[in-house]
Amino acid sequence: MSQLSPRHNAALIIGGAATLIPAMIMAGFMPEWDVLPATSWLAIAAIGSAVAGVIGYPRQWLRASIAGAIAGSGALVGLLL
């Protein structure tokens, strides 16, 4: 098993936080933080995961941002469904 570089660790933490926090809010674990509509939380997760993808793979920034946005928004859509 390979070790992750510090850049990949940072991307993992940012992407996880950008997806986990909106998911917990949408699931009802933090009802007092639920001040935005579901589409806003979806956008926050998509943008945060896209940024994390670019941090993890800066040379392929376009592919990484698209993959991150799909992963972040897909996680929340899966939660809703």
N, C-alpha and C positions, 0 to 999 in steps of 0.2 A: 504494500500500500504506500502510495507516494505522499509526501508531505506537501501541504499547500504553501504557496509563497505568502508573504504578508499582504500583497496586493489582492490575492484571491481570498484571503481571510477577511479583509476589509469589505470586499464585494459581497461575500457570504453574509456578513453581519448586517450590512446596509440593506441587501435584498430581503433578508429574513425579517428585519424590523419593518421595512416598507410594506411587506405583505402581512405579517403576523398582527400588527397593531390594528390596521383596518379590518382584518378578518375577525378579530376579537370584538371590535366595536359592532360590526354588522351582525355577529352571532348573538349579541346581547350580554356579553360578559362585562362591558363597561357602558351601561345605559346612560350615565350622565355625560359621556363624551359624544354621544350620538347626536350631533348638531348639524350634520350635513346629510344630503340625500345619498342614496346608495351609489349613484353614478359618480359622485365626487370621491367617495372612498375607492371606487374602482379606478378612477383616474390617478389618485394618489398612489395606489399600489402599482399601477402600470408604469408611471413615471419613475417612482423610486426603484423599481426592479430594472427598468431600462438604464438608469444611471449606474446601478450596481453592475449590470452587464458590461457597460463601457469601462468601468473601473477594472473589472476582471480581465477584459480582453481589449485593450485600447487600440491595437493595430487593426482589429476587425470591428471598428466601432459601430458601423451600420448594422451588421449582422447581430452583434451583441445587444444593441439597443432594441432591435425588433424581437429577438428571442426573450430578452428580459421583460419587455412589455407584455408579450404573450403569456409568459409564465406567471407574472404578477396578476394580470387580469384574469387569467384562467383559473388561478387558485380561488379568487373571490367568486367567480361565476360558478365554479364547482361547489363552493359553500352555499351559494344561493339555491342552486338546483337540488 
